[in-house]
Amino acid sequence: MNEYWYRYTDYVSGTEDYRSITIQCSKFLVARHTPKGVRFVGHNAPWVSNTARKRFAYPTIEEAWESFKHRKRRQVGIYSAKLNHAKIVLTATKNPPSEKPICLGELTFLND
């Protein structure tokens, strides 16, 4: 009997007016178990460690779903930090620098 491991991924497509989000579950056929992990069937198929906290795929759909949700929560945190950084920089650019900027060096804005 074939053994499969699972991984969820998401894709966004569409236009500015209409976006479509697809969440897809991929099945990976296990080629063999090694003493340290699992090898999947296919050219350039990833090897997955038995002991890793983060894995490419999981032996059950439930574990794969939890991993997907964890990755999305982490992604939200990363992009929130990037958005916050961009807002701070944009706010800092409202006031011109106190001296003529040097194009080849660093430009420092002080928060008022």
Order of alpha helices (4+ residues) and beta strands (2+ residues): beta-beta-beta-beta-alpha
